[in-house]
Amino acid sequence: PLQLEIILAESYLKVTNNYQPKSSTEPSGNVGLANLNKRYELLAGKGIEINKGGTYFEVKVPILQ
């Protein structure tokens, strides 16, 4: 099962889940995260942070003021 953690920090929203690679053989274009990153770069002047560990996947999104 997917385990999801959402944390609101001072300057960002952090979403972490246990890493579950797709078993599908179809390649992913990672368009969703790339699109989100470009939008944040335009709006906030900084992009999102993506971290992959052996057992987790984490995305930090800046909070817009």
Stockholm file with secondary structure:
# STOCKHOLM 1.0

chainA/1-65         PLQLEIILAESYLKVTNNYQPKSSTEPSGNVGLANLNKRYELLAGKGIEINKGGTYFEVKVPILQ
#=GR chainA/1-65 SS CCCEEEEECSSEEEEEEECCCCCCSSCCCCHHHHHHHHHHHHHHSSCCEEEECSSEEEEEEECCC
#=GC SS_cons        CCCEEEEECSSEEEEEEECCCCCCSSCCCCHHHHHHHHHHHHHHSSCCEEEECSSEEEEEEECCC
//
